[in-house]
């Protein structure tokens, strides 16, 4: 799915599309990192 989106962005090669993609994708990366850290350090979670 992500690869298809990236190919579409490459095809259209629009700065606005890149900015939109980055804005949408960075929070996903951050949340994925948080989920990874949470599962990795589940024993020492201070929730």
mmCIF file as Biopython writes it, N, C-alpha, C and O atoms, coordinates in Angstrom:
data_model
#
loop_
_atom_site.group_PDB
_atom_site.id
_atom_site.type_symbol
_atom_site.label_atom_id
_atom_site.label_alt_id
_atom_site.label_comp_id
_atom_site.label_asym_id
_atom_site.label_entity_id
_atom_site.label_seq_id
_atom_site.pdbx_PDB_ins_code
_atom_site.Cartn_x
_atom_site.Cartn_y
_atom_site.Cartn_z
_atom_site.occupancy
_atom_site.B_iso_or_equiv
_atom_site.auth_seq_id
_atom_site.auth_asym_id
_atom_site.pdbx_PDB_model_num
ATOM 1   N N  . UNK A ? 1  ? 0.834  -1.204 0.000   1.0 0.0 1  A 1 
ATOM 2   C CA . UNK A ? 1  ? 0.000  0.000  0.000   1.0 0.0 1  A 1 
ATOM 3   C C  . UNK A ? 1  ? 0.870  1.256  0.000   1.0 0.0 1  A 1 
ATOM 4   O O  . UNK A ? 1  ? 0.681  2.152  -0.823  1.0 0.0 1  A 1 
ATOM 5   N N  . UNK A ? 2  ? 1.818  1.311  0.924   1.0 0.0 2  A 1 
ATOM 6   C CA . UNK A ? 2  ? 2.703  2.475  1.028   1.0 0.0 2  A 1 
ATOM 7   C C  . UNK A ? 2  ? 3.524  2.642  -0.240  1.0 0.0 2  A 1 
ATOM 8   O O  . UNK A ? 2  ? 3.729  3.762  -0.709  1.0 0.0 2  A 1 
ATOM 9   N N  . UNK A ? 3  ? 3.998  1.525  -0.797  1.0 0.0 3  A 1 
ATOM 10  C CA . UNK A ? 3  ? 4.784  1.579  -2.031  1.0 0.0 3  A 1 
ATOM 11  C C  . UNK A ? 3  ? 3.987  2.174  -3.179  1.0 0.0 3  A 1 
ATOM 12  O O  . UNK A ? 3  ? 4.517  2.960  -3.964  1.0 0.0 3  A 1 
ATOM 13  N N  . UNK A ? 4  ? 2.707  1.800  -3.281  1.0 0.0 4  A 1 
ATOM 14  C CA . UNK A ? 4  ? 1.837  2.341  -4.332  1.0 0.0 4  A 1 
ATOM 15  C C  . UNK A ? 4  ? 1.708  3.849  -4.173  1.0 0.0 4  A 1 
ATOM 16  O O  . UNK A ? 4  ? 1.796  4.590  -5.152  1.0 0.0 4  A 1 
ATOM 17  N N  . UNK A ? 5  ? 1.501  4.304  -2.937  1.0 0.0 5  A 1 
ATOM 18  C CA . UNK A ? 5  ? 1.381  5.745  -2.674  1.0 0.0 5  A 1 
ATOM 19  C C  . UNK A ? 5  ? 2.665  6.459  -3.085  1.0 0.0 5  A 1 
ATOM 20  O O  . UNK A ? 5  ? 2.610  7.515  -3.715  1.0 0.0 5  A 1 
ATOM 21  N N  . UNK A ? 6  ? 3.810  5.897  -2.737  1.0 0.0 6  A 1 
ATOM 22  C CA . UNK A ? 6  ? 5.093  6.534  -3.064  1.0 0.0 6  A 1 
ATOM 23  C C  . UNK A ? 6  ? 5.304  6.594  -4.568  1.0 0.0 6  A 1 
ATOM 24  O O  . UNK A ? 6  ? 5.817  7.587  -5.083  1.0 0.0 6  A 1 
ATOM 25  N N  . UNK A ? 7  ? 4.910  5.531  -5.282  1.0 0.0 7  A 1 
ATOM 26  C CA . UNK A ? 7  ? 5.024  5.531  -6.747  1.0 0.0 7  A 1 
ATOM 27  C C  . UNK A ? 7  ? 4.156  6.633  -7.336  1.0 0.0 7  A 1 
ATOM 28  O O  . UNK A ? 7  ? 4.581  7.343  -8.248  1.0 0.0 7  A 1 
ATOM 29  N N  . UNK A ? 8  ? 2.938  6.777  -6.817  1.0 0.0 8  A 1 
ATOM 30  C CA . UNK A ? 8  ? 2.045  7.840  -7.307  1.0 0.0 8  A 1 
ATOM 31  C C  . UNK A ? 8  ? 2.670  9.212  -7.071  1.0 0.0 8  A 1 
ATOM 32  O O  . UNK A ? 8  ? 2.606  10.083 -7.938  1.0 0.0 8  A 1 
ATOM 33  N N  . UNK A ? 9  ? 3.273  9.402  -5.902  1.0 0.0 9  A 1 
ATOM 34  C CA . UNK A ? 9  ? 3.915  10.684 -5.597  1.0 0.0 9  A 1 
ATOM 35  C C  . UNK A ? 9  ? 5.086  10.921 -6.556  1.0 0.0 9  A 1 
ATOM 36  O O  . UNK A ? 9  ? 5.264  12.029 -7.062  1.0 0.0 9  A 1 
ATOM 37  N N  . UNK A ? 10 ? 5.878  9.879  -6.802  1.0 0.0 10 A 1 
ATOM 38  C CA . UNK A ? 10 ? 6.991  10.017 -7.751  1.0 0.0 10 A 1 
ATOM 39  C C  . UNK A ? 10 ? 6.488  10.401 -9.136  1.0 0.0 10 A 1 
ATOM 40  O O  . UNK A ? 10 ? 7.078  11.250 -9.803  1.0 0.0 10 A 1 
ATOM 41  N N  . UNK A ? 11 ? 5.390  9.771  -9.568  1.0 0.0 11 A 1 
ATOM 42  C CA . UNK A ? 11 ? 4.833  10.065 -10.892 1.0 0.0 11 A 1 
ATOM 43  C C  . UNK A ? 11 ? 4.423  11.521 -11.004 1.0 0.0 11 A 1 
ATOM 44  O O  . UNK A ? 11 ? 4.757  12.198 -11.976 1.0 0.0 11 A 1 
ATOM 45  N N  . UNK A ? 12 ? 3.700  11.997 -10.006 1.0 0.0 12 A 1 
ATOM 46  C CA . UNK A ? 12 ? 3.162  13.354 -10.077 1.0 0.0 12 A 1 
ATOM 47  C C  . UNK A ? 12 ? 4.228  14.372 -9.679  1.0 0.0 12 A 1 
ATOM 48  O O  . UNK A ? 12 ? 4.241  15.495 -10.183 1.0 0.0 12 A 1 
ATOM 49  N N  . UNK A ? 13 ? 5.126  13.973 -8.767  1.0 0.0 13 A 1 
ATOM 50  C CA . UNK A ? 13 ? 6.287  14.782 -8.407  1.0 0.0 13 A 1 
ATOM 51  C C  . UNK A ? 13 ? 5.917  16.219 -8.051  1.0 0.0 13 A 1 
ATOM 52  O O  . UNK A ? 13 ? 6.556  17.169 -8.502  1.0 0.0 13 A 1 
ATOM 53  N N  . UNK A ? 14 ? 4.887  16.357 -7.245  1.0 0.0 14 A 1 
ATOM 54  C CA . UNK A ? 14 ? 4.422  17.686 -6.852  1.0 0.0 14 A 1 
ATOM 55  C C  . UNK A ? 14 ? 4.869  17.989 -5.431  1.0 0.0 14 A 1 
ATOM 56  O O  . UNK A ? 14 ? 4.745  17.145 -4.544  1.0 0.0 14 A 1 
ATOM 57  N N  . UNK A ? 15 ? 5.384  19.181 -5.214  1.0 0.0 15 A 1 
ATOM 58  C CA . UNK A ? 15 ? 5.862  19.583 -3.891  1.0 0.0 15 A 1 
ATOM 59  C C  . UNK A ? 15 ? 4.735  19.531 -2.874  1.0 0.0 15 A 1 
ATOM 60  O O  . UNK A ? 15 ? 4.941  19.108 -1.736  1.0 0.0 15 A 1 
ATOM 61  N N  . UNK A ? 16 ? 3.546  19.959 -3.278  1.0 0.0 16 A 1 
ATOM 62  C CA . UNK A ? 16 ? 2.402  19.943 -2.349  1.0 0.0 16 A 1 
ATOM 63  C C  . UNK A ? 16 ? 2.093  18.511 -1.927  1.0 0.0 16 A 1 
ATOM 64  O O  . UNK A ? 16 ? 1.798  18.248 -0.761  1.0 0.0 16 A 1 
ATOM 65  N N  . UNK A ? 17 ? 2.164  17.582 -2.893  1.0 0.0 17 A 1 
ATOM 66  C CA . UNK A ? 17 ? 1.911  16.174 -2.555  1.0 0.0 17 A 1 
ATOM 67  C C  . UNK A ? 17 ? 2.972  15.656 -1.596  1.0 0.0 17 A 1 
ATOM 68  O O  . UNK A ? 17 ? 2.653  14.931 -0.654  1.0 0.0 17 A 1 
ATOM 69  N N  . UNK A ? 18 ? 4.229  16.019 -1.825  1.0 0.0 18 A 1 
ATOM 70  C CA . UNK A ? 18 ? 5.296  15.580 -0.922  1.0 0.0 18 A 1 
ATOM 71  C C  . UNK A ? 18 ? 5.071  16.125 0.494   1.0 0.0 18 A 1 
ATOM 72  O O  . UNK A ? 18 ? 5.204  15.400 1.480   1.0 0.0 18 A 1 
ATOM 73  N N  . UNK A ? 19 ? 4.727  17.428 0.574   1.0 0.0 19 A 1 
ATOM 74  C CA . UNK A ? 19 ? 4.503  18.043 1.885   1.0 0.0 19 A 1 
ATOM 75  C C  . UNK A ? 19 ? 3.341  17.357 2.596   1.0 0.0 19 A 1 
ATOM 76  O O  . UNK A ? 19 ? 3.423  17.040 3.783   1.0 0.0 19 A 1 
ATOM 77  N N  . UNK A ? 20 ? 2.257  17.132 1.854   1.0 0.0 20 A 1 
ATOM 78  C CA . UNK A ? 20 ? 1.089  16.462 2.439   1.0 0.0 20 A 1 
ATOM 79  C C  . UNK A ? 20 ? 1.466  15.068 2.907   1.0 0.0 20 A 1 
ATOM 80  O O  . UNK A ? 20 ? 1.079  14.645 3.997   1.0 0.0 20 A 1 
ATOM 81  N N  . UNK A ? 21 ? 2.228  14.351 2.078   1.0 0.0 21 A 1 
ATOM 82  C CA . UNK A ? 21 ? 2.654  12.998 2.419   1.0 0.0 21 A 1 
ATOM 83  C C  . UNK A ? 21 ? 3.479  12.999 3.700   1.0 0.0 21 A 1 
ATOM 84  O O  . UNK A ? 21 ? 3.255  12.178 4.590   1.0 0.0 21 A 1 
ATOM 85  N N  . UNK A ? 22 ? 4.437  13.925 3.792   1.0 0.0 22 A 1 
ATOM 86  C CA . UNK A ? 22 ? 5.310  13.994 4.972   1.0 0.0 22 A 1 
ATOM 87  C C  . UNK A ? 22 ? 4.491  14.332 6.218   1.0 0.0 22 A 1 
ATOM 88  O O  . UNK A ? 22 ? 4.661  13.715 7.270   1.0 0.0 22 A 1 
ATOM 89  N N  . UNK A ? 23 ? 3.599  15.322 6.087   1.0 0.0 23 A 1 
ATOM 90  C CA . UNK A ? 23 ? 2.766  15.724 7.227   1.0 0.0 23 A 1 
ATOM 91  C C  . UNK A ? 23 ? 1.911  14.557 7.699   1.0 0.0 23 A 1 
ATOM 92  O O  . UNK A ? 23 ? 1.721  14.366 8.900   1.0 0.0 23 A 1 
ATOM 93  N N  . UNK A ? 24 ? 1.397  13.776 6.752   1.0 0.0 24 A 1 
ATOM 94  C CA . UNK A ? 24 ? 0.558  12.625 7.123   1.0 0.0 24 A 1 
ATOM 95  C C  . UNK A ? 24 ? 1.399  11.462 7.654   1.0 0.0 24 A 1 
ATOM 96  O O  . UNK A ? 24 ? 0.945  10.704 8.511   1.0 0.0 24 A 1 
ATOM 97  N N  . UNK A ? 25 ? 2.623  11.326 7.145   1.0 0.0 25 A 1 
ATOM 98  C CA . UNK A ? 25 ? 3.420  10.134 7.428   1.0 0.0 25 A 1 
ATOM 99  C C  . UNK A ? 25 ? 4.234  10.251 8.710   1.0 0.0 25 A 1 
ATOM 100 O O  . UNK A ? 25 ? 4.419  9.253  9.407   1.0 0.0 25 A 1 
ATOM 101 N N  . UNK A ? 26 ? 4.729  11.451 9.041   1.0 0.0 26 A 1 
ATOM 102 C CA . UNK A ? 26 ? 5.558  11.624 10.232  1.0 0.0 26 A 1 
ATOM 103 C C  . UNK A ? 26 ? 4.808  11.207 11.508  1.0 0.0 26 A 1 
ATOM 104 O O  . UNK A ? 26 ? 5.372  10.466 12.314  1.0 0.0 26 A 1 
ATOM 105 N N  . UNK A ? 27 ? 3.564  11.651 11.723  1.0 0.0 27 A 1 
ATOM 106 C CA . UNK A ? 27 ? 2.848  11.189 12.921  1.0 0.0 27 A 1 
ATOM 107 C C  . UNK A ? 27 ? 2.696  9.670  12.968  1.0 0.0 27 A 1 
ATOM 108 O O  . UNK A ? 27 ? 2.738  9.076  14.045  1.0 0.0 27 A 1 
ATOM 109 N N  . UNK A ? 28 ? 2.518  9.037  11.799  1.0 0.0 28 A 1 
ATOM 110 C CA . UNK A ? 28 ? 2.439  7.581  11.743  1.0 0.0 28 A 1 
ATOM 111 C C  . UNK A ? 28 ? 3.749  6.966  12.210  1.0 0.0 28 A 1 
ATOM 112 O O  . UNK A ? 28 ? 3.740  6.012  12.988  1.0 0.0 28 A 1 
ATOM 113 N N  . UNK A ? 29 ? 4.878  7.501  11.747  1.0 0.0 29 A 1 
ATOM 114 C CA . UNK A ? 29 ? 6.173  6.994  12.167  1.0 0.0 29 A 1 
ATOM 115 C C  . UNK A ? 29 ? 6.358  7.178  13.672  1.0 0.0 29 A 1 
ATOM 116 O O  . UNK A ? 29 ? 6.831  6.273  14.359  1.0 0.0 29 A 1 
ATOM 117 N N  . UNK A ? 30 ? 5.984  8.354  14.179  1.0 0.0 30 A 1 
ATOM 118 C CA . UNK A ? 30 ? 6.134  8.628  15.604  1.0 0.0 30 A 1 
ATOM 119 C C  . UNK A ? 30 ? 5.275  7.672  16.430  1.0 0.0 30 A 1 
ATOM 120 O O  . UNK A ? 30 ? 5.741  7.125  17.429  1.0 0.0 30 A 1 
ATOM 121 N N  . UNK A ? 31 ? 4.036  7.471  16.022  1.0 0.0 31 A 1 
ATOM 122 C CA . UNK A ? 31 ? 3.157  6.580  16.772  1.0 0.0 31 A 1 
ATOM 123 C C  . UNK A ? 31 ? 3.653  5.141  16.674  1.0 0.0 31 A 1 
ATOM 124 O O  . UNK A ? 31 ? 3.556  4.387  17.642  1.0 0.0 31 A 1 
ATOM 125 N N  . UNK A ? 32 ? 4.184  4.751  15.510  1.0 0.0 32 A 1 
ATOM 126 C CA . UNK A ? 32 ? 4.738  3.412  15.359  1.0 0.0 32 A 1 
ATOM 127 C C  . UNK A ? 32 ? 5.935  3.229  16.288  1.0 0.0 32 A 1 
ATOM 128 O O  . UNK A ? 32 ? 6.095  2.170  16.895  1.0 0.0 32 A 1 
ATOM 129 N N  . UNK A ? 33 ? 6.776  4.260  16.400  1.0 0.0 33 A 1 
ATOM 130 C CA . UNK A ? 33 ? 7.930  4.215  17.300  1.0 0.0 33 A 1 
ATOM 131 C C  . UNK A ? 33 ? 7.468  4.110  18.749  1.0 0.0 33 A 1 
ATOM 132 O O  . UNK A ? 33 ? 8.059  3.368  19.533  1.0 0.0 33 A 1 
ATOM 133 N N  . UNK A ? 34 ? 6.425  4.842  19.109  1.0 0.0 34 A 1 
ATOM 134 C CA . UNK A ? 34 ? 5.905  4.786  20.468  1.0 0.0 34 A 1 
ATOM 135 C C  . UNK A ? 34 ? 5.346  3.401  20.776  1.0 0.0 34 A 1 
ATOM 136 O O  . UNK A ? 34 ? 5.559  2.870  21.866  1.0 0.0 34 A 1 
ATOM 137 N N  . UNK A ? 35 ? 4.632  2.820  19.816  1.0 0.0 35 A 1 
ATOM 138 C CA . UNK A ? 35 ? 4.094  1.470  19.998  1.0 0.0 35 A 1 
ATOM 139 C C  . UNK A ? 35 ? 5.242  0.481  20.176  1.0 0.0 35 A 1 
ATOM 140 O O  . UNK A ? 35 ? 5.179  -0.401 21.033  1.0 0.0 35 A 1 
ATOM 141 N N  . UNK A ? 36 ? 6.295  0.629  19.365  1.0 0.0 36 A 1 
ATOM 142 C CA . UNK A ? 36 ? 7.458  -0.252 19.471  1.0 0.0 36 A 1 
ATOM 143 C C  . UNK A ? 36 ? 8.108  -0.106 20.845  1.0 0.0 36 A 1 
ATOM 144 O O  . UNK A ? 36 ? 8.411  -1.106 21.497  1.0 0.0 36 A 1 
ATOM 145 N N  . UNK A ? 37 ? 8.324  1.132  21.288  1.0 0.0 37 A 1 
ATOM 146 C CA . UNK A ? 37 ? 8.938  1.365  22.593  1.0 0.0 37 A 1 
ATOM 147 C C  . UNK A ? 37 ? 8.059  0.812  23.705  1.0 0.0 37 A 1 
ATOM 148 O O  . UNK A ? 37 ? 8.557  0.247  24.679  1.0 0.0 37 A 1 
ATOM 149 N N  . UNK A ? 38 ? 6.749  0.977  23.555  1.0 0.0 38 A 1 
ATOM 150 C CA . UNK A ? 38 ? 5.815  0.483  24.570  1.0 0.0 38 A 1 
ATOM 151 C C  . UNK A ? 38 ? 5.896  -1.034 24.691  1.0 0.0 38 A 1 
ATOM 152 O O  . UNK A ? 38 ? 5.977  -1.568 25.797  1.0 0.0 38 A 1 
ATOM 153 N N  . UNK A ? 39 ? 5.874  -1.731 23.551  1.0 0.0 39 A 1 
ATOM 154 C CA . UNK A ? 39 ? 5.915  -3.191 23.595  1.0 0.0 39 A 1 
ATOM 155 C C  . UNK A ? 39 ? 7.287  -3.678 24.043  1.0 0.0 39 A 1 
ATOM 156 O O  . UNK A ? 39 ? 7.391  -4.696 24.727  1.0 0.0 39 A 1 
ATOM 157 N N  . UNK A ? 40 ? 8.348  -2.954 23.659  1.0 0.0 40 A 1 
ATOM 158 C CA . UNK A ? 40 ? 9.707  -3.349 24.022  1.0 0.0 40 A 1 
ATOM 159 C C  . UNK A ? 40 ? 9.911  -3.203 25.529  1.0 0.0 40 A 1 
ATOM 160 O O  . UNK A ? 40 ? 10.492 -4.075 26.176  1.0 0.0 40 A 1 
ATOM 161 N N  . UNK A ? 41 ? 9.422  -2.081 26.082  1.0 0.0 41 A 1 
ATOM 162 C CA . UNK A ? 41 ? 9.640  -1.811 27.500  1.0 0.0 41 A 1 
ATOM 163 C C  . UNK A ? 41 ? 8.378  -2.004 28.330  1.0 0.0 41 A 1 
ATOM 164 O O  . UNK A ? 41 ? 8.113  -1.242 29.260  1.0 0.0 41 A 1 
ATOM 165 N N  . UNK A ? 42 ? 7.604  -3.025 27.987  1.0 0.0 42 A 1 
ATOM 166 C CA . UNK A ? 42 ? 6.301  -3.233 28.625  1.0 0.0 42 A 1 
ATOM 167 C C  . UNK A ? 42 ? 6.448  -3.421 30.132  1.0 0.0 42 A 1 
ATOM 168 O O  . UNK A ? 42 ? 5.613  -2.956 30.907  1.0 0.0 42 A 1 
ATOM 169 N N  . UNK A ? 43 ? 7.525  -4.114 30.544  1.0 0.0 43 A 1 
ATOM 170 C CA . UNK A ? 43 ? 7.719  -4.388 31.963  1.0 0.0 43 A 1 
ATOM 171 C C  . UNK A ? 43 ? 7.969  -3.127 32.775  1.0 0.0 43 A 1 
ATOM 172 O O  . UNK A ? 43 ? 7.617  -3.068 33.953  1.0 0.0 43 A 1 
ATOM 173 N N  . UNK A ? 44 ? 8.579  -2.104 32.151  1.0 0.0 44 A 1 
ATOM 174 C CA . UNK A ? 44 ? 8.941  -0.894 32.889  1.0 0.0 44 A 1 
ATOM 175 C C  . UNK A ? 44 ? 8.106  0.304  32.431  1.0 0.0 44 A 1 
ATOM 176 O O  . UNK A ? 44 ? 8.583  1.439  32.427  1.0 0.0 44 A 1 
ATOM 177 N N  . UNK A ? 45 ? 6.852  0.037  32.047  1.0 0.0 45 A 1 
ATOM 178 C CA . UNK A ? 45 ? 5.986  1.123  31.577  1.0 0.0 45 A 1 
ATOM 179 C C  . UNK A ? 45 ? 5.443  1.883  32.768  1.0 0.0 45 A 1 
ATOM 180 O O  . UNK A ? 45 ? 5.016  1.278  33.752  1.0 0.0 45 A 1 
ATOM 181 N N  . UNK A ? 46 ? 5.455  3.225  32.688  1.0 0.0 46 A 1 
ATOM 182 C CA . UNK A ? 46 ? 4.980  4.076  33.776  1.0 0.0 46 A 1 
ATOM 183 C C  . UNK A ? 46 ? 3.623  4.691  33.441  1.0 0.0 46 A 1 
ATOM 184 O O  . UNK A ? 46 ? 3.382  5.868  33.710  1.0 0.0 46 A 1 
ATOM 185 N N  . UNK A ? 47 ? 2.731  3.876  32.847  1.0 0.0 47 A 1 
ATOM 186 C CA . UNK A ? 47 ? 1.431  4.402  32.442  1.0 0.0 47 A 1 
ATOM 187 C C  . UNK A ? 47 ? 0.563  4.659  33.671  1.0 0.0 47 A 1 
ATOM 188 O O  . UNK A ? 47 ? -0.577 5.106  33.539  1.0 0.0 47 A 1 
#
